[in-house]
């Protein structure tokens, strides 16, 4: 709410600082509307990928910006819970984001994300 950028945009992409996206142009070109939310869901684990997502600014401020919790739940699980609880409209990326880099000081390799 104090951010100049949040006040002056309809939506934004969030990307962890030491990660880049090999197929960013494909992903950006697939998005039709500025106000849509895009996440990568891991339904079996009941969480979403918080390394890279696109979110509507109003939805972000209302549902994610000041999430608080005292248990050992991960932020990926809290975002998933917020999406399910509020039933906000979310889509998945048509093209799998090919993420490359380091997150959390570790090198990760998963089926849905490519880290080198």
Phi and psi in radians as a Rosetta constraint file:
Dihedral C 1 N 2 CA 2 C 2 CIRCULARHARMONIC -1.640 0.35
Dihedral N 2 CA 2 C 2 N 3 CIRCULARHARMONIC -0.110 0.35
Dihedral C 2 N 3 CA 3 C 3 CIRCULARHARMONIC -1.383 0.35
Dihedral N 3 CA 3 C 3 N 4 CIRCULARHARMONIC 2.240 0.35
Dihedral C 3 N 4 CA 4 C 4 CIRCULARHARMONIC -1.012 0.35
Dihedral N 4 CA 4 C 4 N 5 CIRCULARHARMONIC -0.754 0.35
Dihedral C 4 N 5 CA 5 C 5 CIRCULARHARMONIC -1.195 0.35
Dihedral N 5 CA 5 C 5 N 6 CIRCULARHARMONIC -0.717 0.35
Dihedral C 5 N 6 CA 6 C 6 CIRCULARHARMONIC -1.142 0.35
Dihedral N 6 CA 6 C 6 N 7 CIRCULARHARMONIC -0.572 0.35
Dihedral C 6 N 7 CA 7 C 7 CIRCULARHARMONIC -1.281 0.35
Dihedral N 7 CA 7 C 7 N 8 CIRCULARHARMONIC -0.396 0.35
Dihedral C 7 N 8 CA 8 C 8 CIRCULARHARMONIC -2.054 0.35
Dihedral N 8 CA 8 C 8 N 9 CIRCULARHARMONIC 0.413 0.35
Dihedral C 8 N 9 CA 9 C 9 CIRCULARHARMONIC -2.523 0.35
Dihedral N 9 CA 9 C 9 N 10 CIRCULARHARMONIC 2.638 0.35
Dihedral C 9 N 10 CA 10 C 10 CIRCULARHARMONIC -1.433 0.35
Dihedral N 10 CA 10 C 10 N 11 CIRCULARHARMONIC -0.520 0.35
Dihedral C 10 N 11 CA 11 C 11 CIRCULARHARMONIC -2.773 0.35
Dihedral N 11 CA 11 C 11 N 12 CIRCULARHARMONIC 2.962 0.35
Dihedral C 11 N 12 CA 12 C 12 CIRCULARHARMONIC -2.719 0.35
Dihedral N 12 CA 12 C 12 N 13 CIRCULARHARMONIC 2.792 0.35
Dihedral C 12 N 13 CA 13 C 13 CIRCULARHARMONIC -1.679 0.35
Dihedral N 13 CA 13 C 13 N 14 CIRCULARHARMONIC 2.465 0.35
Dihedral C 13 N 14 CA 14 C 14 CIRCULARHARMONIC -1.996 0.35
Dihedral N 14 CA 14 C 14 N 15 CIRCULARHARMONIC 2.256 0.35
Dihedral C 14 N 15 CA 15 C 15 CIRCULARHARMONIC -2.412 0.35
Dihedral N 15 CA 15 C 15 N 16 CIRCULARHARMONIC 2.230 0.35
Dihedral C 15 N 16 CA 16 C 16 CIRCULARHARMONIC -0.996 0.35
Dihedral N 16 CA 16 C 16 N 17 CIRCULARHARMONIC 2.442 0.35
Dihedral C 16 N 17 CA 17 C 17 CIRCULARHARMONIC -0.985 0.35
Dihedral N 17 CA 17 C 17 N 18 CIRCULARHARMONIC -0.567 0.35
Dihedral C 17 N 18 CA 18 C 18 CIRCULARHARMONIC -1.823 0.35
Dihedral N 18 CA 18 C 18 N 19 CIRCULARHARMONIC 0.444 0.35
Dihedral C 18 N 19 CA 19 C 19 CIRCULARHARMONIC -2.226 0.35
Dihedral N 19 CA 19 C 19 N 20 CIRCULARHARMONIC 2.501 0.35
Dihedral C 19 N 20 CA 20 C 20 CIRCULARHARMONIC -2.279 0.35
Dihedral N 20 CA 20 C 20 N 21 CIRCULARHARMONIC 2.928 0.35
Dihedral C 20 N 21 CA 21 C 21 CIRCULARHARMONIC -2.039 0.35
Dihedral N 21 CA 21 C 21 N 22 CIRCULARHARMONIC 2.072 0.35
Dihedral C 21 N 22 CA 22 C 22 CIRCULARHARMONIC -1.176 0.35
Dihedral N 22 CA 22 C 22 N 23 CIRCULARHARMONIC -0.557 0.35
Dihedral C 22 N 23 CA 23 C 23 CIRCULARHARMONIC -1.986 0.35
Dihedral N 23 CA 23 C 23 N 24 CIRCULARHARMONIC 0.690 0.35
Dihedral C 23 N 24 CA 24 C 24 CIRCULARHARMONIC -1.043 0.35
Dihedral N 24 CA 24 C 24 N 25 CIRCULARHARMONIC -0.724 0.35
Dihedral C 24 N 25 CA 25 C 25 CIRCULARHARMONIC -1.056 0.35
Dihedral N 25 CA 25 C 25 N 26 CIRCULARHARMONIC -0.725 0.35
Dihedral C 25 N 26 CA 26 C 26 CIRCULARHARMONIC -1.062 0.35
Dihedral N 26 CA 26 C 26 N 27 CIRCULARHARMONIC -0.746 0.35
Dihedral C 26 N 27 CA 27 C 27 CIRCULARHARMONIC -1.171 0.35
Dihedral N 27 CA 27 C 27 N 28 CIRCULARHARMONIC -0.787 0.35
Dihedral C 27 N 28 CA 28 C 28 CIRCULARHARMONIC -1.116 0.35
Dihedral N 28 CA 28 C 28 N 29 CIRCULARHARMONIC -0.712 0.35
Dihedral C 28 N 29 CA 29 C 29 CIRCULARHARMONIC -1.181 0.35
Dihedral N 29 CA 29 C 29 N 30 CIRCULARHARMONIC -0.353 0.35
Dihedral C 29 N 30 CA 30 C 30 CIRCULARHARMONIC -1.415 0.35
Dihedral N 30 CA 30 C 30 N 31 CIRCULARHARMONIC -0.247 0.35
Dihedral C 30 N 31 CA 31 C 31 CIRCULARHARMONIC -1.525 0.35
Dihedral N 31 CA 31 C 31 N 32 CIRCULARHARMONIC 2.115 0.35
Dihedral C 31 N 32 CA 32 C 32 CIRCULARHARMONIC -1.596 0.35
Dihedral N 32 CA 32 C 32 N 33 CIRCULARHARMONIC -0.612 0.35
Dihedral C 32 N 33 CA 33 C 33 CIRCULARHARMONIC -2.166 0.35
Dihedral N 33 CA 33 C 33 N 34 CIRCULARHARMONIC 2.457 0.35
Dihedral C 33 N 34 CA 34 C 34 CIRCULARHARMONIC -1.162 0.35
Dihedral N 34 CA 34 C 34 N 35 CIRCULARHARMONIC -0.500 0.35
Dihedral C 34 N 35 CA 35 C 35 CIRCULARHARMONIC -1.637 0.35
Dihedral N 35 CA 35 C 35 N 36 CIRCULARHARMONIC 0.180 0.35
Dihedral C 35 N 36 CA 36 C 36 CIRCULARHARMONIC -1.421 0.35
Dihedral N 36 CA 36 C 36 N 37 CIRCULARHARMONIC 2.632 0.35
Dihedral C 36 N 37 CA 37 C 37 CIRCULARHARMONIC -1.814 0.35
Dihedral N 37 CA 37 C 37 N 38 CIRCULARHARMONIC 2.354 0.35
Dihedral C 37 N 38 CA 38 C 38 CIRCULARHARMONIC -2.263 0.35
Dihedral N 38 CA 38 C 38 N 39 CIRCULARHARMONIC 2.221 0.35
Dihedral C 38 N 39 CA 39 C 39 CIRCULARHARMONIC -2.391 0.35
Dihedral N 39 CA 39 C 39 N 40 CIRCULARHARMONIC 2.786 0.35
Dihedral C 39 N 40 CA 40 C 40 CIRCULARHARMONIC -1.747 0.35
Dihedral N 40 CA 40 C 40 N 41 CIRCULARHARMONIC 2.064 0.35
Dihedral C 40 N 41 CA 41 C 41 CIRCULARHARMONIC -1.681 0.35
Dihedral N 41 CA 41 C 41 N 42 CIRCULARHARMONIC 2.478 0.35
Dihedral C 41 N 42 CA 42 C 42 CIRCULARHARMONIC -2.087 0.35
Dihedral N 42 CA 42 C 42 N 43 CIRCULARHARMONIC 1.430 0.35
Dihedral C 42 N 43 CA 43 C 43 CIRCULARHARMONIC -1.094 0.35
Dihedral N 43 CA 43 C 43 N 44 CIRCULARHARMONIC -0.617 0.35
Dihedral C 43 N 44 CA 44 C 44 CIRCULARHARMONIC -1.092 0.35
Dihedral N 44 CA 44 C 44 N 45 CIRCULARHARMONIC -0.673 0.35
Dihedral C 44 N 45 CA 45 C 45 CIRCULARHARMONIC -1.574 0.35
Dihedral N 45 CA 45 C 45 N 46 CIRCULARHARMONIC -0.102 0.35
Dihedral C 45 N 46 CA 46 C 46 CIRCULARHARMONIC 0.958 0.35
Dihedral N 46 CA 46 C 46 N 47 CIRCULARHARMONIC 0.968 0.35
Dihedral C 46 N 47 CA 47 C 47 CIRCULARHARMONIC -2.654 0.35
Dihedral N 47 CA 47 C 47 N 48 CIRCULARHARMONIC 2.965 0.35
Dihedral C 47 N 48 CA 48 C 48 CIRCULARHARMONIC -2.170 0.35
Dihedral N 48 CA 48 C 48 N 49 CIRCULARHARMONIC 2.810 0.35
Dihedral C 48 N 49 CA 49 C 49 CIRCULARHARMONIC -1.372 0.35
Dihedral N 49 CA 49 C 49 N 50 CIRCULARHARMONIC 2.118 0.35
Dihedral C 49 N 50 CA 50 C 50 CIRCULARHARMONIC -1.800 0.35
Dihedral N 50 CA 50 C 50 N 51 CIRCULARHARMONIC 0.103 0.35
Dihedral C 50 N 51 CA 51 C 51 CIRCULARHARMONIC -1.247 0.35
Dihedral N 51 CA 51 C 51 N 52 CIRCULARHARMONIC -0.709 0.35
Dihedral C 51 N 52 CA 52 C 52 CIRCULARHARMONIC -2.527 0.35
Dihedral N 52 CA 52 C 52 N 53 CIRCULARHARMONIC 2.216 0.35
Dihedral C 52 N 53 CA 53 C 53 CIRCULARHARMONIC -2.776 0.35
Dihedral N 53 CA 53 C 53 N 54 CIRCULARHARMONIC 2.906 0.35
Dihedral C 53 N 54 CA 54 C 54 CIRCULARHARMONIC -2.140 0.35
Dihedral N 54 CA 54 C 54 N 55 CIRCULARHARMONIC 2.359 0.35
Dihedral C 54 N 55 CA 55 C 55 CIRCULARHARMONIC -2.478 0.35
Dihedral N 55 CA 55 C 55 N 56 CIRCULARHARMONIC 2.521 0.35
Dihedral C 55 N 56 CA 56 C 56 CIRCULARHARMONIC -1.179 0.35
Dihedral N 56 CA 56 C 56 N 57 CIRCULARHARMONIC 2.331 0.35
Dihedral C 56 N 57 CA 57 C 57 CIRCULARHARMONIC -1.049 0.35
Dihedral N 57 CA 57 C 57 N 58 CIRCULARHARMONIC -0.737 0.35
Dihedral C 57 N 58 CA 58 C 58 CIRCULARHARMONIC -1.116 0.35
Dihedral N 58 CA 58 C 58 N 59 CIRCULARHARMONIC -0.738 0.35
Dihedral C 58 N 59 CA 59 C 59 CIRCULARHARMONIC -1.125 0.35
Dihedral N 59 CA 59 C 59 N 60 CIRCULARHARMONIC -0.693 0.35
Dihedral C 59 N 60 CA 60 C 60 CIRCULARHARMONIC -1.083 0.35
Dihedral N 60 CA 60 C 60 N 61 CIRCULARHARMONIC -0.861 0.35
Dihedral C 60 N 61 CA 61 C 61 CIRCULARHARMONIC -1.114 0.35
Dihedral N 61 CA 61 C 61 N 62 CIRCULARHARMONIC -0.727 0.35
Dihedral C 61 N 62 CA 62 C 62 CIRCULARHARMONIC -1.280 0.35
Dihedral N 62 CA 62 C 62 N 63 CIRCULARHARMONIC -0.549 0.35
Dihedral C 62 N 63 CA 63 C 63 CIRCULARHARMONIC -2.085 0.35
Dihedral N 63 CA 63 C 63 N 64 CIRCULARHARMONIC -0.373 0.35
Dihedral C 63 N 64 CA 64 C 64 CIRCULARHARMONIC -2.175 0.35
Dihedral N 64 CA 64 C 64 N 65 CIRCULARHARMONIC -0.528 0.35
Dihedral C 64 N 65 CA 65 C 65 CIRCULARHARMONIC -0.976 0.35
Dihedral N 65 CA 65 C 65 N 66 CIRCULARHARMONIC -0.763 0.35
Dihedral C 65 N 66 CA 66 C 66 CIRCULARHARMONIC -2.129 0.35
Dihedral N 66 CA 66 C 66 N 67 CIRCULARHARMONIC 0.717 0.35
Dihedral C 66 N 67 CA 67 C 67 CIRCULARHARMONIC -1.057 0.35
Dihedral N 67 CA 67 C 67 N 68 CIRCULARHARMONIC 2.352 0.35
Dihedral C 67 N 68 CA 68 C 68 CIRCULARHARMONIC -2.297 0.35
Dihedral N 68 CA 68 C 68 N 69 CIRCULARHARMONIC 2.547 0.35
Dihedral C 68 N 69 CA 69 C 69 CIRCULARHARMONIC -2.815 0.35
Dihedral N 69 CA 69 C 69 N 70 CIRCULARHARMONIC 2.734 0.35
Dihedral C 69 N 70 CA 70 C 70 CIRCULARHARMONIC -2.020 0.35
Dihedral N 70 CA 70 C 70 N 71 CIRCULARHARMONIC -0.155 0.35
Dihedral C 70 N 71 CA 71 C 71 CIRCULARHARMONIC -1.503 0.35
Dihedral N 71 CA 71 C 71 N 72 CIRCULARHARMONIC -2.996 0.35
Dihedral C 71 N 72 CA 72 C 72 CIRCULARHARMONIC -1.562 0.35
Dihedral N 72 CA 72 C 72 N 73 CIRCULARHARMONIC 0.281 0.35
Dihedral C 72 N 73 CA 73 C 73 CIRCULARHARMONIC -1.117 0.35
Dihedral N 73 CA 73 C 73 N 74 CIRCULARHARMONIC 2.445 0.35
Dihedral C 73 N 74 CA 74 C 74 CIRCULARHARMONIC -1.425 0.35
Dihedral N 74 CA 74 C 74 N 75 CIRCULARHARMONIC 2.731 0.35
Dihedral C 74 N 75 CA 75 C 75 CIRCULARHARMONIC -1.055 0.35
Dihedral N 75 CA 75 C 75 N 76 CIRCULARHARMONIC -0.601 0.35
Dihedral C 75 N 76 CA 76 C 76 CIRCULARHARMONIC -1.073 0.35
Dihedral N 76 CA 76 C 76 N 77 CIRCULARHARMONIC -0.633 0.35
Dihedral C 76 N 77 CA 77 C 77 CIRCULARHARMONIC -1.284 0.35
Dihedral N 77 CA 77 C 77 N 78 CIRCULARHARMONIC -0.664 0.35
Dihedral C 77 N 78 CA 78 C 78 CIRCULARHARMONIC -1.155 0.35
Dihedral N 78 CA 78 C 78 N 79 CIRCULARHARMONIC -0.711 0.35
Dihedral C 78 N 79 CA 79 C 79 CIRCULARHARMONIC -1.097 0.35
Dihedral N 79 CA 79 C 79 N 80 CIRCULARHARMONIC -0.768 0.35
Dihedral C 79 N 80 CA 80 C 80 CIRCULARHARMONIC -1.016 0.35
Dihedral N 80 CA 80 C 80 N 81 CIRCULARHARMONIC -0.844 0.35
Dihedral C 80 N 81 CA 81 C 81 CIRCULARHARMONIC -1.029 0.35
Dihedral N 81 CA 81 C 81 N 82 CIRCULARHARMONIC -0.741 0.35
Dihedral C 81 N 82 CA 82 C 82 CIRCULARHARMONIC -1.108 0.35
Dihedral N 82 CA 82 C 82 N 83 CIRCULARHARMONIC -0.704 0.35
Dihedral C 82 N 83 CA 83 C 83 CIRCULARHARMONIC -1.122 0.35
Dihedral N 83 CA 83 C 83 N 84 CIRCULARHARMONIC -0.810 0.35
Dihedral C 83 N 84 CA 84 C 84 CIRCULARHARMONIC -1.153 0.35
Dihedral N 84 CA 84 C 84 N 85 CIRCULARHARMONIC -0.803 0.35
Dihedral C 84 N 85 CA 85 C 85 CIRCULARHARMONIC -1.109 0.35
Dihedral N 85 CA 85 C 85 N 86 CIRCULARHARMONIC -0.765 0.35
Dihedral C 85 N 86 CA 86 C 86 CIRCULARHARMONIC -1.576 0.35
Dihedral N 86 CA 86 C 86 N 87 CIRCULARHARMONIC -0.211 0.35
Dihedral C 86 N 87 CA 87 C 87 CIRCULARHARMONIC 1.012 0.35
Dihedral N 87 CA 87 C 87 N 88 CIRCULARHARMONIC 0.650 0.35
Dihedral C 87 N 88 CA 88 C 88 CIRCULARHARMONIC -1.240 0.35
Dihedral N 88 CA 88 C 88 N 89 CIRCULARHARMONIC 2.640 0.35
Dihedral C 88 N 89 CA 89 C 89 CIRCULARHARMONIC -1.296 0.35
Dihedral N 89 CA 89 C 89 N 90 CIRCULARHARMONIC 2.074 0.35
Dihedral C 89 N 90 CA 90 C 90 CIRCULARHARMONIC -2.289 0.35
Dihedral N 90 CA 90 C 90 N 91 CIRCULARHARMONIC 2.551 0.35
Dihedral C 90 N 91 CA 91 C 91 CIRCULARHARMONIC -2.110 0.35
Dihedral N 91 CA 91 C 91 N 92 CIRCULARHARMONIC 2.889 0.35
Dihedral C 91 N 92 CA 92 C 92 CIRCULARHARMONIC -1.834 0.35
Dihedral N 92 CA 92 C 92 N 93 CIRCULARHARMONIC 2.685 0.35
Dihedral C 92 N 93 CA 93 C 93 CIRCULARHARMONIC -1.149 0.35
Dihedral N 93 CA 93 C 93 N 94 CIRCULARHARMONIC 2.356 0.35
Dihedral C 93 N 94 CA 94 C 94 CIRCULARHARMONIC -1.172 0.35
Dihedral N 94 CA 94 C 94 N 95 CIRCULARHARMONIC -0.647 0.35
Dihedral C 94 N 95 CA 95 C 95 CIRCULARHARMONIC -1.834 0.35
Dihedral N 95 CA 95 C 95 N 96 CIRCULARHARMONIC 2.259 0.35
Dihedral C 95 N 96 CA 96 C 96 CIRCULARHARMONIC -1.069 0.35
Dihedral N 96 CA 96 C 96 N 97 CIRCULARHARMONIC 2.159 0.35
Dihedral C 96 N 97 CA 97 C 97 CIRCULARHARMONIC -1.108 0.35
Dihedral N 97 CA 97 C 97 N 98 CIRCULARHARMONIC 2.178 0.35
Dihedral C 97 N 98 CA 98 C 98 CIRCULARHARMONIC -1.644 0.35
Dihedral N 98 CA 98 C 98 N 99 CIRCULARHARMONIC 1.597 0.35
Dihedral C 98 N 99 CA 99 C 99 CIRCULARHARMONIC -1.552 0.35
Dihedral N 99 CA 99 C 99 N 100 CIRCULARHARMONIC 2.359 0.35
Dihedral C 99 N 100 CA 100 C 100 CIRCULARHARMONIC -2.285 0.35
Dihedral N 100 CA 100 C 100 N 101 CIRCULARHARMONIC 2.316 0.35
Dihedral C 100 N 101 CA 101 C 101 CIRCULARHARMONIC 2.509 0.35
Dihedral N 101 CA 101 C 101 N 102 CIRCULARHARMONIC -2.830 0.35
Dihedral C 101 N 102 CA 102 C 102 CIRCULARHARMONIC -2.094 0.35
Dihedral N 102 CA 102 C 102 N 103 CIRCULARHARMONIC 2.348 0.35
Dihedral C 102 N 103 CA 103 C 103 CIRCULARHARMONIC -2.166 0.35
Dihedral N 103 CA 103 C 103 N 104 CIRCULARHARMONIC 2.318 0.35
Dihedral C 103 N 104 CA 104 C 104 CIRCULARHARMONIC 1.076 0.35
Dihedral N 104 CA 104 C 104 N 105 CIRCULARHARMONIC 0.448 0.35
Dihedral C 104 N 105 CA 105 C 105 CIRCULARHARMONIC 1.331 0.35
Dihedral N 105 CA 105 C 105 N 106 CIRCULARHARMONIC 0.104 0.35
Dihedral C 105 N 106 CA 106 C 106 CIRCULARHARMONIC -2.179 0.35
Dihedral N 106 CA 106 C 106 N 107 CIRCULARHARMONIC 2.769 0.35
Dihedral C 106 N 107 CA 107 C 107 CIRCULARHARMONIC -1.688 0.35
Dihedral N 107 CA 107 C 107 N 108 CIRCULARHARMONIC 2.236 0.35
Dihedral C 107 N 108 CA 108 C 108 CIRCULARHARMONIC -2.020 0.35
Dihedral N 108 CA 108 C 108 N 109 CIRCULARHARMONIC 2.512 0.35
Dihedral C 108 N 109 CA 109 C 109 CIRCULARHARMONIC -2.299 0.35
Dihedral N 109 CA 109 C 109 N 110 CIRCULARHARMONIC 2.044 0.35
Dihedral C 109 N 110 CA 110 C 110 CIRCULARHARMONIC -2.386 0.35
Dihedral N 110 CA 110 C 110 N 111 CIRCULARHARMONIC 2.923 0.35
Dihedral C 110 N 111 CA 111 C 111 CIRCULARHARMONIC -1.127 0.35
Dihedral N 111 CA 111 C 111 N 112 CIRCULARHARMONIC -0.713 0.35
Dihedral C 111 N 112 CA 112 C 112 CIRCULARHARMONIC -1.525 0.35
Dihedral N 112 CA 112 C 112 N 113 CIRCULARHARMONIC -0.253 0.35
Dihedral C 112 N 113 CA 113 C 113 CIRCULARHARMONIC -2.306 0.35
Dihedral N 113 CA 113 C 113 N 114 CIRCULARHARMONIC 2.469 0.35
Dihedral C 113 N 114 CA 114 C 114 CIRCULARHARMONIC -1.933 0.35
Dihedral N 114 CA 114 C 114 N 115 CIRCULARHARMONIC 1.969 0.35
Dihedral C 114 N 115 CA 115 C 115 CIRCULARHARMONIC -2.033 0.35
Dihedral N 115 CA 115 C 115 N 116 CIRCULARHARMONIC 2.309 0.35
